[in-house]
Amino acid sequence: IEVQPAPGRIVDDQGLVRFGVYDRPLHCVNLEDARLRWHGLALPRALVRLRLKAWQHYALILPDVFVGVAVVDAGFLRKSWCFGVERGSSRSCEHQRSGPLKDAVIAKELYSGHTHFRSPGYHVEVENRLASGEHLLSLDVAANGGRPAVRADLRCAHDLDAIDAMEVVLPVGPNQ
């Protein structure tokens, strides 16, 4: 696999997706600009939007704790989860929310963009600031069903010169 320099955008001006393996995060994930076809017919932008899946996921792997946070927009369904495991024990906790009308936004880019999932008693906010070497995560989840409340404000440093980043944009098979 040949790693290439990352283009500015995934989709070019002709609506073609630039498939490949890239050396850095892409500046603009503009998949809604792709010209998708179904049985030879161009799909309207609204249908393109429903076919696209976008998400942002963070995994914080620390000596004593693992924390995973995700916001997912599957076009017709939006979902988020916050999962924590105390390493070395069997203690864990997961909160999640999902639904077609949930308030979820996925950032178009990691360099400067906002991701969030907002639902009563459940808020995840992510400020992507890769241009300045960080991401800010804020979690505010109410206690629910015997699971404890979760409240955290995290600043995650991300130095692209010290971390080998890789972005992969691959086609899927027929009817996928």
C-alpha positions as CSV (number, residue, x, y, z in Angstrom):
1,I,0.0,0.0,0.0
2,E,1.4,3.3,-1.0
3,V,0.9,6.2,1.5
4,Q,0.3,9.4,-0.3
5,P,0.2,13.1,0.8
6,A,-3.3,14.0,1.9
7,P,-5.4,16.0,-0.5
8,G,-7.3,19.0,0.7
9,R,-10.7,17.3,0.2
10,I,-11.9,13.7,-0.2
11,V,-14.2,14.6,-3.2
12,D,-12.8,16.5,-6.1
13,D,-14.5,19.2,-8.2
14,Q,-16.0,16.5,-10.6
15,G,-17.7,14.7,-7.7
16,L,-15.2,11.8,-7.7
17,V,-14.0,10.3,-4.4
18,R,-10.2,10.3,-4.0
19,F,-9.6,6.7,-2.7
20,G,-6.3,6.0,-1.1
21,V,-4.1,5.8,2.0
22,Y,-2.9,9.2,3.2
23,D,-0.2,10.4,5.5
24,R,-2.3,12.9,7.5
25,P,-5.9,13.6,8.4
26,L,-7.9,15.1,5.6
27,H,-8.7,18.8,5.9
28,C,-12.2,18.5,4.4
29,V,-14.4,15.4,4.5
30,N,-16.9,16.5,1.8
31,L,-18.5,13.2,1.0
32,E,-21.9,14.9,0.5
33,D,-20.4,16.3,-2.7
34,A,-19.8,12.9,-4.2
35,R,-21.7,12.0,-7.4
36,L,-23.3,8.7,-6.5
37,R,-25.1,6.6,-9.0
38,W,-27.7,3.8,-8.6
39,H,-28.5,1.7,-11.7
40,G,-27.0,4.4,-13.8
41,L,-29.0,7.2,-12.4
42,A,-27.4,10.1,-10.4
43,L,-28.8,10.2,-6.8
44,P,-30.2,13.5,-5.6
45,R,-28.2,15.1,-2.8
46,A,-30.8,14.2,-0.2
47,L,-30.4,10.5,-1.0
48,V,-26.6,10.8,-1.1
49,R,-26.9,12.2,2.4
50,L,-28.9,9.3,3.6
51,R,-26.4,6.8,2.2
52,L,-23.4,8.3,3.9
53,K,-22.2,7.2,7.3
54,A,-20.1,9.6,9.4
55,W,-18.7,9.3,12.9
56,Q,-16.1,10.5,15.3
57,H,-14.7,8.2,17.9
58,Y,-12.2,8.7,20.7
59,A,-10.5,6.0,22.7
60,L,-8.5,7.1,25.7
61,I,-6.3,4.3,26.8
62,L,-4.8,5.1,30.2
63,P,-2.9,2.8,32.7
64,D,-6.0,2.3,34.9
65,V,-8.9,3.2,32.7
66,F,-10.2,2.8,29.1
67,V,-12.8,5.3,27.9
68,G,-14.5,5.2,24.5
69,V,-16.7,8.0,23.2
70,A,-18.5,8.1,19.9
71,V,-21.0,10.2,17.9
72,V,-22.4,8.5,14.8
73,D,-24.6,9.8,12.1
74,A,-25.9,7.0,9.8
75,G,-28.1,9.3,7.8
76,F,-31.3,7.8,9.0
77,L,-30.2,7.1,12.6
78,R,-28.0,8.9,15.0
79,K,-26.3,7.3,17.9
80,S,-23.8,8.1,20.6
81,W,-22.2,6.1,23.4
82,C,-19.8,6.6,26.3
83,F,-18.1,3.6,27.6
84,G,-15.6,3.2,30.5
85,V,-13.7,0.2,31.8
86,E,-11.6,0.1,35.0
87,R,-8.6,-2.0,33.9
88,G,-7.6,-4.8,36.2
89,S,-11.2,-5.3,37.5
90,S,-14.5,-6.2,36.0
91,R,-16.1,-2.8,36.6
92,S,-17.5,-1.0,33.5
93,C,-20.2,1.4,32.6
94,E,-21.9,2.3,29.3
95,H,-24.4,5.1,28.4
96,Q,-25.9,5.4,25.0
97,R,-28.6,7.2,23.1
98,S,-30.0,6.7,19.6
99,G,-32.8,7.8,17.4
100,P,-33.6,9.2,14.0
101,L,-34.3,12.7,15.2
102,K,-31.5,13.1,17.7
103,D,-29.4,16.3,17.6
104,A,-26.1,15.0,16.2
105,V,-23.5,16.8,14.1
106,I,-20.2,15.4,12.9
107,A,-17.4,17.8,12.1
108,K,-16.4,18.1,8.5
109,E,-12.7,18.2,9.5
110,L,-10.5,17.5,12.5
111,Y,-8.4,20.6,12.1
112,S,-11.2,23.0,13.0
113,G,-14.7,21.6,13.5
114,H,-17.4,20.8,16.0
115,T,-19.0,17.5,16.7
116,H,-21.9,17.0,19.2
117,F,-24.7,14.8,20.3
118,R,-27.4,16.3,22.5
119,S,-30.3,14.6,24.1
120,P,-32.0,15.1,27.5
121,G,-29.5,14.0,30.2
122,Y,-26.8,13.2,27.6
123,H,-24.4,15.7,26.0
124,V,-21.2,15.0,24.1
125,E,-19.3,18.0,22.7
126,V,-16.0,17.8,20.7
127,E,-14.0,20.8,19.6
128,N,-11.5,19.6,16.9
129,R,-8.5,21.8,16.9
130,L,-5.9,19.7,15.2
131,A,-4.5,22.9,13.6
132,S,-3.3,23.9,17.1
133,G,-2.6,20.3,18.2
134,E,-5.5,19.4,20.4
135,H,-9.1,18.2,20.7
136,L,-11.4,19.2,23.5
137,L,-14.0,16.7,24.7
138,S,-16.9,17.5,27.1
139,L,-19.1,14.8,28.5
140,D,-22.2,15.4,30.7
141,V,-24.3,12.3,31.1
142,A,-27.0,12.0,33.8
143,A,-27.2,8.9,36.0
144,N,-29.6,6.4,34.3
145,G,-30.8,2.9,35.1
146,G,-28.4,2.3,37.9
147,R,-25.4,3.6,35.9
148,P,-23.5,6.6,37.5
149,A,-23.4,10.1,36.0
150,V,-20.4,10.9,33.9
151,R,-18.9,14.4,33.8
152,A,-15.6,15.2,32.2
153,D,-13.8,18.0,30.4
154,L,-10.7,16.6,28.6
155,R,-8.0,18.3,26.5
156,C,-6.3,15.7,24.3
157,A,-2.9,16.8,22.8
158,H,-2.3,15.6,19.2
159,D,1.1,16.2,17.7
160,L,1.1,15.2,14.0
161,D,4.9,15.4,14.0
162,A,5.2,12.8,16.8
163,I,2.3,10.5,15.9
164,D,2.2,8.5,12.7
165,A,-1.3,9.4,11.5
166,M,-3.0,7.6,8.6
167,E,-6.3,8.2,6.8
168,V,-7.8,5.5,4.6
169,V,-10.5,6.1,2.1
170,L,-11.6,2.9,0.5
171,P,-14.5,2.0,-1.8
172,V,-17.1,-0.5,-0.6
173,G,-18.4,-3.4,-2.7
174,P,-21.5,-3.4,-4.9
175,N,-24.7,-2.5,-3.1
176,Q,-22.9,-1.5,0.1
